[in-house]
Amino acid sequence: MADGMKAELFHEGMPYGREEFDKWFADYDVIIEMPFFMLRSTLKAYPDAKFLLTERDPEKWAKSFMNTAGLAITNIKRLPMSVFRRFDGFASHMHMFGGMLLDYNTNGFGVSEQGRQALIENYKTYIADVKRLVPPKQLKVFKLEDGFGWNELCPCLGVPIPDTPWPALNTPEEFHLIVKPKMQKAVAKGIAGVSTIIAVVAIALLQVIIIV
């Protein structure tokens, strides 16, 4: 995924094509969020696909981003997580992928007032790009402030409205409940890894002292 993002956002390497996306998406009929990261590549690979765009107030979107992904990525860059992430695959990947996403969307300013302003402007640009690039017949725009749930989504897809509640509200609280145990696991691995390194170094130094 990181290679595809680098090609899409920074023009480094070859963009993903239909072959790469088919391997990744497998037999799924619906992909969530992926077009946000690689809009042009996804549209080129699936020119007949339907695109559902959820649009919201840019200020609120920037605040949500800062309170979820922005906060988590910033914390993983700081001590002690900047050390502990090296012992955990999830944390390491989140640092690489999330850091790239945060830097791109905040123009390198991160979680700051300048970063917030950049998020707002880049979000506006993204919304405009989607509306410009995706053929109108293939695009359905939902405004979050007007409501977004089964009643809005199902008629668009031509499927019946289920009796089950809408699965998630994607609030900051939900986001951190998902991320927290993963970070706790990374901390445990990091402490174990650092402790092992310290023990090995201590034994090596002790042997050197004894030999001398």
N, C-alpha and C positions, 0 to 999 in steps of 0.2 A: 504493500500500500504506500509506503514511504517513497518508493521509486516512482510510482505513478503520480503522486502529489508533487514531487520535485519537478517532474517533467511538465505537469500542468501549470503549476504556480510560478516556478522559477526557470522554466525552459532548460532544465538540466536532464539529459538523457532522452530516451524515447517515450512518448506518451503511451498509456495503455490503449490497446485496441480491443476488438471484439473477442479475440482469442483469449487474452488475459482476463477480461471481465467474465467471460463464460466459465472459465476455470474457477474464478473467485466466487461468482454468484451461484454457481451450480444449478440446482433446480428451483431456486426461489422465483416466485412470480412478482414479488414486490421488494424493492430495495429502499431503505430509509437512510437519509442523510448523505449517501454516497455522492449524488449529484452536486451537493454543496462543495465537496472537496475537489471534484473533477467534472465540472459541468460540461465543458466543451468535449472532453474525451468520451463521456458517457453518452452525450447526444449524438456524437459521430458514430459510436459503436451501435447505438440502438435508435436509428432515425425515426422509427415509427412508434416508439414508446410514448405512453402517456406520462405527463409530469404533473404532480400535485405540489403546488407551492403554498406553504403556510407563511403568510406575511403578518408581521406585527409592528407595533410602534418601535422605531429604531432605538429610541432611548431605553425602552424596556428590554429590548433584545440585548443591548450592550450591557445593561445592569445584570441580566441573567447570565450572560457569558462570563462576566467578571466574577460573579458569585459562585460559579460552578467550575467550569473548565479552567478559567483564568486563575482562580485561587488554588486549585489542585496542582496545576502545572507549576505555578510559582513556588509552592511549598516543596515540590519535588526537586527543585533546583537549589534549594537552600540546605545547609547543614541541619541535621545529620543525614537527610534523605539524599543529598547529592552524593554521599558515600554509600548509603545502604542500597540505593537503586542498582548499584553495580552487581548486587548478589541476587537480584530478582528480575525475572524476564518481563513480567507485567510492568513493573515500575520503570525498568530500563526502556521498554518500548513506549510507554506513556511519556517519558522524558523526551525521547527523540521525536515521536509523532506529534505529541501535544506542544512541545516547544516550537516546532516548525509552524504549527497552526497558530499559536499565540503570537509569535513574532510576525507572521504574515498579516494577520488580521489587525494587529495593533501598530503596524509599521515599525516594529522593533521597540516600541515604548512600553510594552508589557502592561502590568496592572498599575496604571497611573492615570491621571487626568488626561494627559496627552494620548495615552493608549485608548481611553474611553472615547475620546473624540474621533480617533482613527477608526475604532470599531463601528461607530455610528455611520461615518461616511462610507466605509467599505461595505457595510451591510446595504446601504442605499444603492451602491453601485452594483452589488450582487443581484438585488431584486430587479433592478433595471436591466441587467444582462439577461436574466432568465426570461423576462417578458419580451426582450428583443430577439433572443436566439431561438427560443422554442416556438414552433408554429402555433398560432392561436388555437387551432382545432385540437391540439394535443396537450394544451395547458389549461389547468383549472386552478384558480387562485382562491385560497381561503384566508380571510382576515381573522386572526386569532381573537381580536377584541369583539368580533361579531359572533363568536362561538365556534368551536371546532370539536366535533365528536361523531358518534355513529350517525346521527341525524343528518349531518352535513356530508359525511364521507360516503356512506353506503349508496345513496341515490346516484352519486357521480360514478361509482364503480358498477352500478347495476346489480347490486346484491341486497338481500333483505337485511333489515336492521336487527341485530341480535338482542336477546334479552339480557345479556351479561353487561355489567358496567364497563365504561370506557377504561382500558387497562392502566393508564398512567397519566398523570398531569405534568410530569417532567419538571417538578419543582426543585429548587436547590436542596431541600431536605431529602427528597428521594435520591438525587444525584449523590449526595454525600453518604447516604446509607449504603449505596452500592460500592462507592470507592473506599470508604473507611476500612472494611475488613481486608481489602486487598492491600491497602497501605500498611495495616497492622502486620500482615503476613510478610511484607517486604522489610519492615522494621525487624521482625524476629529473625529473618534470614540474614539481614545486615549485621545484627549484633553477633549472631553465631559466626558469620564469616570474618568479621573484624577480630573477634575473640580468638579465632583459630590462627589468623595471621600473627596476632600479637604473641600467642603462645609459641608458634614456630620460630619467630624472630628471637624471642626470649631464650629458647632452648639453644638456638644457634649461637647467640652471644655468650651464653653460659659455657658452651663447649669451647669457644674461642678463648675465654678467660682461663678455663681449666688447662687448655693446651699451652697457653702462654705462661 
